Amino acid sequence: MPTSPNDSTTPSPEKNPHVIWDEVAEWNRLLDYEEDAILRGIEKGIAARKKDLEERRRLDKESNVRQKMEPPCETQGQNELFSSENEPSPSDIVPRIIEAKYEDYCDRVVQMIQGLPADCRQSGDDSVLEDVWEEFKYQVQRQESVVFEVYEDTITALCQKVVEGLPQHERDLLWLASDGYFDWDEQDGSPDKTNDVVAELYRRVCTRASDEDLKIDPEEDADSER
Protein backbone atom coordinates (compact mmCIF):
# COMPACT_ATOMS: atom_id res chain seq x y z
CA MET A 1 0.00 0.00 0.00
CA PRO A 2 1.64 3.31 -1.05
CA THR A 3 2.06 5.96 1.61
CA SER A 4 1.29 9.60 1.25
CA PRO A 5 4.25 11.88 0.60
CA ASN A 6 3.29 13.72 3.80
CA ASP A 7 3.15 10.56 5.91
CA SER A 8 5.58 10.70 8.77
CA THR A 9 6.54 7.06 8.13
CA THR A 10 7.79 7.85 4.60
CA PRO A 11 11.53 7.05 4.49
CA SER A 12 13.89 9.88 3.74
CA PRO A 13 15.08 10.04 0.09
CA GLU A 14 18.61 10.45 1.39
CA LYS A 15 18.37 7.11 3.22
CA ASN A 16 16.64 5.26 0.41
CA PRO A 17 16.85 7.04 -2.98
CA HIS A 18 14.67 4.38 -4.61
CA VAL A 19 11.64 4.89 -2.39
CA ILE A 20 10.25 7.86 -4.34
CA TRP A 21 10.38 5.96 -7.63
CA ASP A 22 8.77 2.91 -5.99
CA GLU A 23 5.93 5.09 -4.72
CA VAL A 24 5.43 6.70 -8.14
CA ALA A 25 5.22 3.29 -9.77
CA GLU A 26 2.70 2.14 -7.17
CA TRP A 27 0.54 5.23 -7.64
CA ASN A 28 0.63 4.68 -11.42
CA ARG A 29 -0.54 1.10 -10.90
CA LEU A 30 -3.40 2.35 -8.75
CA LEU A 31 -4.37 4.92 -11.38
CA ASP A 32 -4.38 2.22 -14.07
CA TYR A 33 -6.61 0.07 -11.84
CA GLU A 34 -9.03 2.97 -11.26
CA GLU A 35 -9.11 3.73 -15.00
CA ASP A 36 -9.97 0.08 -15.77
CA ALA A 37 -12.70 0.21 -13.15
CA ILE A 38 -14.18 3.36 -14.72
CA LEU A 39 -14.22 1.75 -18.19
CA ARG A 40 -15.91 -1.36 -16.79
CA GLY A 41 -18.51 0.89 -15.20
CA ILE A 42 -19.06 2.70 -18.50
CA GLU A 43 -19.52 -0.60 -20.35
CA LYS A 44 -22.07 -1.70 -17.77
CA GLY A 45 -23.83 1.64 -18.15
CA ILE A 46 -24.01 1.25 -21.95
CA ALA A 47 -25.31 -2.30 -21.59
CA ALA A 48 -27.95 -1.09 -19.15
CA ARG A 49 -28.89 1.68 -21.58
CA LYS A 50 -29.32 -0.82 -24.44
CA LYS A 51 -31.48 -3.03 -22.26
CA ASP A 52 -33.56 -0.03 -21.18
CA LEU A 53 -34.09 1.08 -24.81
CA GLU A 54 -35.14 -2.42 -25.84
CA GLU A 55 -37.62 -2.52 -22.97
CA ARG A 56 -39.02 0.88 -23.95
CA ARG A 57 -39.47 -0.25 -27.56
CA ARG A 58 -41.31 -3.35 -26.37
CA LEU A 59 -43.59 -1.30 -24.13
CA ASP A 60 -44.24 1.18 -26.93
CA LYS A 61 -45.36 -1.59 -29.27
CA GLU A 62 -47.65 -3.06 -26.63
CA SER A 63 -49.21 0.30 -25.78
CA ASN A 64 -49.88 1.58 -29.33
CA VAL A 65 -53.51 0.47 -29.29
CA ARG A 66 -54.05 1.10 -25.60
CA GLN A 67 -52.86 4.72 -25.82
CA LYS A 68 -55.71 5.54 -28.21
CA MET A 69 -58.23 4.44 -25.56
CA GLU A 70 -56.55 5.95 -22.51
CA PRO A 71 -57.51 9.38 -21.14
CA PRO A 72 -55.13 12.22 -22.09
CA CYS A 73 -54.05 12.66 -18.48
CA GLU A 74 -52.58 9.15 -18.39
CA THR A 75 -50.68 9.68 -21.64
CA GLN A 76 -49.35 12.94 -20.26
CA GLY A 77 -48.15 11.13 -17.16
CA GLN A 78 -46.21 8.66 -19.29
CA ASN A 79 -44.55 11.47 -21.20
CA GLU A 80 -43.55 13.18 -17.99
CA LEU A 81 -41.79 9.99 -16.90
CA PHE A 82 -39.26 10.46 -19.70
CA SER A 83 -39.24 14.27 -19.81
CA SER A 84 -35.96 16.19 -20.04
CA GLU A 85 -36.75 17.74 -16.64
CA ASN A 86 -35.90 14.45 -14.96
CA GLU A 87 -32.29 14.22 -13.87
CA PRO A 88 -30.33 12.15 -16.43
CA SER A 89 -28.87 8.85 -15.32
CA PRO A 90 -25.23 7.79 -15.97
CA SER A 91 -26.48 5.60 -18.82
CA ASP A 92 -27.84 8.79 -20.46
CA ILE A 93 -24.76 10.92 -19.80
CA VAL A 94 -22.13 8.51 -21.14
CA PRO A 95 -23.62 8.32 -24.69
CA ARG A 96 -23.73 12.12 -24.77
CA ILE A 97 -20.03 12.27 -23.88
CA ILE A 98 -19.19 9.76 -26.60
CA GLU A 99 -21.25 11.67 -29.18
CA ALA A 100 -19.46 14.90 -28.26
CA LYS A 101 -16.09 13.21 -28.71
CA TYR A 102 -17.04 11.81 -32.11
CA GLU A 103 -18.25 15.26 -33.15
CA ASP A 104 -14.91 16.76 -32.16
CA TYR A 105 -12.88 14.12 -34.00
CA CYS A 106 -15.12 14.48 -37.04
CA ASP A 107 -14.30 18.21 -37.01
CA ARG A 108 -10.61 17.34 -36.98
CA VAL A 109 -10.89 15.02 -39.96
CA VAL A 110 -12.86 17.59 -41.97
CA GLN A 111 -10.20 20.20 -41.25
CA MET A 112 -7.52 17.78 -42.42
CA ILE A 113 -9.45 17.13 -45.64
CA GLN A 114 -9.85 20.86 -46.23
CA GLY A 115 -6.11 21.25 -45.77
CA LEU A 116 -5.21 18.81 -48.54
CA PRO A 117 -3.48 20.40 -51.56
CA ALA A 118 -5.68 21.56 -54.43
CA ASP A 119 -4.06 19.06 -56.77
CA CYS A 120 -5.63 16.28 -54.72
CA ARG A 121 -9.00 17.15 -56.26
CA GLN A 122 -10.21 14.78 -58.95
CA SER A 123 -12.32 17.39 -60.76
CA GLY A 124 -9.44 19.38 -62.25
CA ASP A 125 -7.96 22.84 -61.80
CA ASP A 126 -10.94 24.58 -63.42
CA SER A 127 -13.43 23.10 -60.95
CA VAL A 128 -15.71 25.46 -59.01
CA LEU A 129 -15.32 23.15 -56.00
CA GLU A 130 -12.74 24.95 -53.92
CA ASP A 131 -11.21 22.04 -52.02
CA VAL A 132 -11.25 18.27 -51.54
CA TRP A 133 -13.95 18.50 -48.86
CA GLU A 134 -16.36 20.31 -51.19
CA GLU A 135 -15.56 17.79 -53.91
CA PHE A 136 -16.14 14.88 -51.52
CA LYS A 137 -19.47 16.38 -50.44
CA TYR A 138 -20.53 16.70 -54.07
CA GLN A 139 -19.59 13.08 -54.77
CA VAL A 140 -21.49 11.82 -51.72
CA GLN A 141 -24.62 13.89 -52.39
CA ARG A 142 -24.89 13.45 -56.15
CA GLN A 143 -23.11 10.45 -57.55
CA GLU A 144 -19.93 8.61 -56.73
CA SER A 145 -17.40 8.84 -59.53
CA VAL A 146 -15.24 5.98 -60.78
CA VAL A 147 -12.42 7.34 -58.63
CA PHE A 148 -14.49 7.59 -55.44
CA GLU A 149 -12.39 4.80 -53.95
CA VAL A 150 -9.48 7.26 -53.90
CA TYR A 151 -11.49 9.58 -51.65
CA GLU A 152 -12.52 6.67 -49.47
CA ASP A 153 -8.94 5.44 -48.99
CA THR A 154 -7.59 8.93 -48.32
CA ILE A 155 -10.25 9.94 -45.81
CA THR A 156 -10.15 6.56 -44.07
CA ALA A 157 -6.39 7.04 -43.67
CA LEU A 158 -7.02 10.45 -42.07
CA CYS A 159 -9.57 8.90 -39.70
CA GLN A 160 -7.05 6.21 -38.79
CA LYS A 161 -4.40 8.85 -38.07
CA VAL A 162 -6.74 10.61 -35.64
CA VAL A 163 -7.84 7.41 -33.90
CA GLU A 164 -4.34 5.96 -33.58
CA GLY A 165 -3.26 9.21 -31.92
CA LEU A 166 -5.74 8.59 -29.07
CA PRO A 167 -4.89 6.69 -25.88
CA GLN A 168 -6.26 3.17 -25.68
CA HIS A 169 -8.85 3.98 -23.01
CA GLU A 170 -10.28 6.68 -25.32
CA ARG A 171 -10.59 4.16 -28.16
CA ASP A 172 -12.29 1.75 -25.76
CA LEU A 173 -14.82 4.46 -24.91
CA LEU A 174 -15.51 5.38 -28.55
CA TRP A 175 -15.84 1.71 -29.47
CA LEU A 176 -18.95 1.48 -27.27
CA ALA A 177 -20.85 3.61 -29.83
CA SER A 178 -19.55 1.88 -32.96
CA ASP A 179 -21.30 -0.64 -35.18
CA GLY A 180 -18.45 -2.99 -34.31
CA TYR A 181 -19.53 -2.98 -30.65
CA PHE A 182 -23.18 -3.71 -31.41
CA ASP A 183 -22.25 -6.46 -33.90
CA TRP A 184 -19.62 -8.05 -31.68
CA ASP A 185 -20.22 -11.41 -30.06
CA GLU A 186 -18.03 -12.81 -27.31
CA GLN A 187 -17.66 -15.99 -29.32
CA ASP A 188 -15.88 -13.96 -32.01
CA GLY A 189 -12.91 -13.42 -29.72
CA SER A 190 -11.20 -10.10 -29.05
CA PRO A 191 -12.62 -7.27 -31.19
CA ASP A 192 -10.44 -4.99 -33.30
CA LYS A 193 -11.54 -1.83 -31.53
CA THR A 194 -9.24 0.52 -33.44
CA ASN A 195 -10.57 -0.54 -36.85
CA ASP A 196 -14.15 -0.41 -35.55
CA VAL A 197 -13.66 3.17 -34.31
CA VAL A 198 -11.97 4.18 -37.59
CA ALA A 199 -14.93 2.78 -39.54
CA GLU A 200 -17.40 4.57 -37.26
CA LEU A 201 -15.56 7.88 -37.60
CA TYR A 202 -15.44 7.53 -41.40
CA ARG A 203 -19.19 6.78 -41.44
CA ARG A 204 -19.86 9.97 -39.48
CA VAL A 205 -17.66 12.02 -41.81
CA CYS A 206 -19.69 10.68 -44.75
CA THR A 207 -22.93 11.56 -42.93
CA ARG A 208 -21.72 15.11 -42.45
CA ALA A 209 -20.70 15.31 -46.11
CA SER A 210 -24.19 14.16 -47.07
CA ASP A 211 -25.99 16.65 -44.79
CA GLU A 212 -23.86 19.77 -45.29
CA ASP A 213 -24.87 22.16 -48.07
CA LEU A 214 -22.52 22.68 -51.00
CA LYS A 215 -20.92 26.12 -51.13
CA ILE A 216 -21.24 26.04 -54.91
CA ASP A 217 -23.29 23.57 -56.91
CA PRO A 218 -21.39 22.79 -60.16
CA GLU A 219 -24.60 21.87 -61.95
CA GLU A 220 -26.38 25.09 -61.01
CA ASP A 221 -23.25 27.08 -61.86
CA ALA A 222 -23.10 25.45 -65.30
CA ASP A 223 -26.79 26.24 -65.93
CA SER A 224 -26.29 29.89 -65.02
CA GLU A 225 -23.49 30.22 -67.59
CA ARG A 226 -25.63 28.97 -70.47
C-alpha positions in Angstrom: 0.0 0.0 0.0 1.6 3.3 -1.1 2.1 6.0 1.6 1.3 9.6 1.3 4.3 11.9 0.6 3.3 13.7 3.8 3.1 10.6 5.9 5.6 10.7 8.8 6.5 7.1 8.1 7.8 7.9 4.6 11.5 7.0 4.5 13.9 9.9 3.7 15.1 10.0 0.1 18.6 10.4 1.4 18.4 7.1 3.2 16.6 5.3 0.4 16.8 7.0 -3.0 14.7 4.4 -4.6 11.6 4.9 -2.4 10.3 7.9 -4.3 10.4 6.0 -7.6 8.8 2.9 -6.0 5.9 5.1 -4.7 5.4 6.7 -8.1 5.2 3.3 -9.8 2.7 2.1 -7.2 0.5 5.2 -7.6 0.6 4.7 -11.4 -0.5 1.1 -10.9 -3.4 2.3 -8.7 -4.4 4.9 -11.4 -4.4 2.2 -14.1 -6.6 0.1 -11.8 -9.0 3.0 -11.3 -9.1 3.7 -15.0 -10.0 0.1 -15.8 -12.7 0.2 -13.1 -14.2 3.4 -14.7 -14.2 1.7 -18.2 -15.9 -1.4 -16.8 -18.5 0.9 -15.2 -19.1 2.7 -18.5 -19.5 -0.6 -20.4 -22.1 -1.7 -17.8 -23.8 1.6 -18.2 -24.0 1.3 -21.9 -25.3 -2.3 -21.6 -28.0 -1.1 -19.2 -28.9 1.7 -21.6 -29.3 -0.8 -24.4 -31.5 -3.0 -22.3 -33.6 0.0 -21.2 -34.1 1.1 -24.8 -35.1 -2.4 -25.8 -37.6 -2.5 -23.0 -39.0 0.9 -24.0 -39.5 -0.2 -27.6 -41.3 -3.4 -26.4 -43.6 -1.3 -24.1 -44.2 1.2 -26.9 -45.4 -1.6 -29.3 -47.7 -3.1 -26.6 -49.2 0.3 -25.8 -49.9 1.6 -29.3 -53.5 0.5 -29.3 -54.1 1.1 -25.6 -52.9 4.7 -25.8 -55.7 5.5 -28.2 -58.2 4.4 -25.6 -56.6 5.9 -22.5 -57.5 9.4 -21.1 -55.1 12.2 -22.1 -54.1 12.7 -18.5 -52.6 9.1 -18.4 -50.7 9.7 -21.6 -49.4 12.9 -20.3 -48.1 11.1 -17.2 -46.2 8.7 -19.3 -44.6 11.5 -21.2 -43.5 13.2 -18.0 -41.8 10.0 -16.9 -39.3 10.5 -19.7 -39.2 14.3 -19.8 -36.0 16.2 -20.0 -36.8 17.7 -16.6 -35.9 14.4 -15.0 -32.3 14.2 -13.9 -30.3 12.1 -16.4 -28.9 8.8 -15.3 -25.2 7.8 -16.0 -26.5 5.6 -18.8 -27.8 8.8 -20.5 -24.8 10.9 -19.8 -22.1 8.5 -21.1 -23.6 8.3 -24.7 -23.7 12.1 -24.8 -20.0 12.3 -23.9 -19.2 9.8 -26.6 -21.3 11.7 -29.2 -19.5 14.9 -28.3 -16.1 13.2 -28.7 -17.0 11.8 -32.1 -18.3 15.3 -33.2 -14.9 16.8 -32.2 -12.9 14.1 -34.0 -15.1 14.5 -37.0 -14.3 18.2 -37.0 -10.6 17.3 -37.0 -10.9 15.0 -40.0 -12.9 17.6 -42.0 -10.2 20.2 -41.2 -7.5 17.8 -42.4 -9.5 17.1 -45.6 -9.8 20.9 -46.2 -6.1 21.2 -45.8 -5.2 18.8 -48.5 -3.5 20.4 -51.6 -5.7 21.6 -54.4 -4.1 19.1 -56.8 -5.6 16.3 -54.7 -9.0 17.1 -56.3 -10.2 14.8 -58.9 -12.3 17.4 -60.8 -9.4 19.4 -62.3 -8.0 22.8 -61.8 -10.9 24.6 -63.4 -13.4 23.1 -61.0 -15.7 25.5 -59.0 -15.3 23.1 -56.0 -12.7 25.0 -53.9 -11.2 22.0 -52.0 -11.3 18.3 -51.5 -13.9 18.5 -48.9 -16.4 20.3 -51.2 -15.6 17.8 -53.9 -16.1 14.9 -51.5 -19.5 16.4 -50.4 -20.5 16.7 -54.1 -19.6 13.1 -54.8 -21.5 11.8 -51.7 -24.6 13.9 -52.4 -24.9 13.4 -56.2 -23.1 10.5 -57.5 -19.9 8.6 -56.7 -17.4 8.8 -59.5 -15.2 6.0 -60.8 -12.4 7.3 -58.6 -14.5 7.6 -55.4 -12.4 4.8 -53.9 -9.5 7.3 -53.9 -11.5 9.6 -51.7 -12.5 6.7 -49.5 -8.9 5.4 -49.0 -7.6 8.9 -48.3 -10.3 9.9 -45.8 -10.1 6.6 -44.1 -6.4 7.0 -43.7 -7.0 10.4 -42.1 -9.6 8.9 -39.7 -7.1 6.2 -38.8 -4.4 8.8 -38.1 -6.7 10.6 -35.6 -7.8 7.4 -33.9 -4.3 6.0 -33.6 -3.3 9.2 -31.9 -5.7 8.6 -29.1 -4.9 6.7 -25.9 -6.3 3.2 -25.7 -8.8 4.0 -23.0 -10.3 6.7 -25.3 -10.6 4.2 -28.2 -12.3 1.8 -25.8 -14.8 4.5 -24.9 -15.5 5.4 -28.5 -15.8 1.7 -29.5 -18.9 1.5 -27.3 -20.8 3.6 -29.8 -19.6 1.9 -33.0 -21.3 -0.6 -35.2 -18.5 -3.0 -34.3 -19.5 -3.0 -30.7 -23.2 -3.7 -31.4 -22.3 -6.5 -33.9 -19.6 -8.1 -31.7 -20.2 -11.4 -30.1 -18.0 -12.8 -27.3 -17.7 -16.0 -29.3 -15.9 -14.0 -32.0 -12.9 -13.4 -29.7 -11.2 -10.1 -29.1 -12.6 -7.3 -31.2 -10.4 -5.0 -33.3 -11.5 -1.8 -31.5 -9.2 0.5 -33.4 -10.6 -0.5 -36.8 -14.1 -0.4 -35.5 -13.7 3.2 -34.3 -12.0 4.2 -37.6 -14.9 2.8 -39.5 -17.4 4.6 -37.3 -15.6 7.9 -37.6 -15.4 7.5 -41.4 -19.2 6.8 -41.4 -19.9 10.0 -39.5 -17.7 12.0 -41.8 -19.7 10.7 -44.7 -22.9 11.6 -42.9 -21.7 15.1 -42.4 -20.7 15.3 -46.1 -24.2 14.2 -47.1 -26.0 16.6 -44.8 -23.9 19.8 -45.3 -24.9 22.2 -48.1 -22.5 22.7 -51.0 -20.9 26.1 -51.1 -21.2 26.0 -54.9 -23.3 23.6 -56.9 -21.4 22.8 -60.2 -24.6 21.9 -61.9 -26.4 25.1 -61.0 -23.3 27.1 -61.9 -23.1 25.5 -65.3 -26.8 26.2 -65.9 -26.3 29.9 -65.0 -23.5 30.2 -67.6 -25.6 29.0 -70.5 
